[in-house]
Amino acid sequence: MNKMKDKLFVLNEKEYIENIIENPFYMITDKIYQIVVLAAKYYFGATGKDKKETTKLLKLLLWNKCPKYRDEEQKYNHLIEKVVEKYCHKDTCKLSEINSVPISKTEIDKIKEIDSLPDLNGADRKAMQRLLFVILVFGKWQRMRNAKNEKCWCNLSSGEILTMARVSKSKITLLGKLYNAGYIQHQEALNGDNCYPLIVDDTTEIMLQVKDLREVGYQWNLFRGDNFTTCQKCGVTLKTNSAHDGLCKDCYDIKSKTVARCIDCGILFVKGSRAGIKKRCDNCQSKMGKNKVIDKKSLPKVA
């Protein structure tokens, strides 16, 4: 299992979960546990629901928006019960409402400084910059979430930092170079996994506001003026040559697809742009004994 893929990094959790709840055609296909947790926190903290009401609303949320729920209802109901029990307390149900992570001029200058460092033995300097930028952004984000995190601890493993920075795991020694150059500090010298940046400076002019925790490493390249862009639909940062009609791969793939609600069972299903007048999910369609979908264009014209 790809643990990194299963994680959900969101700045404004309240806004994020409200969009999911309020959009009747939002289909939950992955990160189900994380979304249930945010929804539980929302119902408890923002709307003041009790355990019974929250449990009912979470089941309804998955019934309406998560096709997997109907296939494994017992499994997800057990998940809901565990989440409700864990997050029903006031101290655990608060949602973050962070709009951006500010990066100062001094911090940016320190990252750029890596370009002129001597004696790096041919190390990938751009990769080192992306790594340091990721550690800085996630460290400051964690401090914004928890005021006790005075040193801006970046609570990501070394492997996760490399993934977020789009740096090959074979270059893990670059983290050691950042440590030796005095840019980061590990929990216990080089034996600790968590680290924090030593370049934090909130006293100088803010030069960059990070508003998305996806592809943070690429956001550094975009800021530096490299050949990067943002998806016109979801805003994720990507290489310019990876864009399709200005969209990232995920948004491009769903561009021609439409999410509809089955008129029989009410489940959300994806139909392509050429799906004709399809109004039922495949399961309900097969129950009717109609394996073909009628396309209005194929019908004979009436004189």
Secondary structure by P-SEA (a helix, b strand, c coil): ccccccbbbbccaaaaaaaaaaccccccccaaaaaaaaaaaaaaccccccaaaaaaaaaaaaacccccccccaaaaaaaaaaaaaacccccccccccccbbbbcaaaaaaaacccccccccccaaaaaaaaaaaaaaaaaaaaaaccccccccccccaaaaaaaacccccccaaaaaaaaaccccccccccccbbbbcccccccccccccccccaaaaaaaaaaccccccccccccccccccccccccaaaaaaccbbbbbbcccbbbbbbccccccccccaaaaaaacccbbbbcccccccc
